[in-house]
Amino acid sequence: MFTDETEFADDTERLFRESHNNRLESKVAKVRVAIQTLFAAIEATDEIRVSYSVFEGMKQLAENDIRKYRGLRVLQEIKSSFVPSFADARTEESKV
C-alpha cells in the first residue's frame, strides 16, 4: 500500500533501478515496440477493427514511457496487482 502518488512513483523507479542488468527495462521496452507496431497497423488499416477501449489502451501503451506503465489505467483494469492503493488519512481517522 502506498501513502501517496510520489511513493508509488519512487517504488516504480526502485524496481527499474534494482533490476539486474536493466533486464526489466529491456523486456518491457521490447513489449512496447511490439505494441507500437501493432497499434500503428490498427491505426493505418481500415479493415482492422477493435473496440474503443482496446484502441485507447494500446494507444496509452504505445505512447507512454515504459516507466509509467505501472500506473496506466489500461493495465490497472487488466491486472489488479497493478492498481496502486493510496492510503487516505481521513478515511483511516474515521475508522477510529
N, C-alpha and C positions, 0 to 999 in steps of 0.2 A: 504494500500500500504506500502511496506517495502523498506527502503533505501538500505539495503544490506542483505546478507545471515545471518549475525550474528544477525541482528534484527529479522529476521524470526525465527531463532533457539531460541532466547530469548523469543519470543512470544509463541512459542510452549511449552517451559518449563514452562512459566507462566500459560498456560492453564491447564497443568497437576498439577502444584503446587496449583492452586486455586480451583481445583476440590474437592468438599466436600467429605471427607472420601475416597479419591482416587477412586471415582466412575468411572471417565473417564479411568484411567489406568486399573482398574479391568474389565470394559466392553470391552475395546479394547484387553486386554490380552486374554479374553475368545474367541473373534473373531479370534485372531491369532492362538490359539490352534486348533480351527476348521479348519482353513486354512491349518495349518501344517499337520493335519490328512488327509485332502483331497489331498493335494499335495503329501504326501507320498503314498497314494493309487494310484494316477495317475502315479507317477514315477515307482511304483512297478508292475503295471498291464498293460501288453501289450494290452489287449483288450480295455482299456480306452484311447481314443484319443482326444486330444484337440489341438487347434491351437497353433502355436509357441508363439504368443503374450499372450494368456491365460496362457500357461505354464510358461513363463518368468515372467508374472505379479504375478502369485501365488507364484513362487519361491522367488521373491522380498519380498512379504508379509510374507512368511514363515520364511525367513532367517534374516530379519531385526528387530531391536529393535522397539517396538511399538511407541516410541517417534520420530522415523524417518518416520513414515507412512505419515505424512502430506506432506513431501517433496518428496515422491517417485513418480516417473514418472507414474507408473501404476495408482495411484489414481488421479494424475493431469489430466490424459487423460479421466478418468471416470467422474469426477465431477469438473467442472471448479472452484468452490469455494475453492478447494484445491490448485489451482495454485497460487504460490506466485508471486507477481509482484514487481520487484525491480526497483526503480527509477534510471534512468541513467542521471547523471548530465549533460553530454554532450548533450543528446537529449533535455533536458529541456532548456539548454542555447541556443540551435539552434532555439528554438521557439520564442525567444525574439527578 
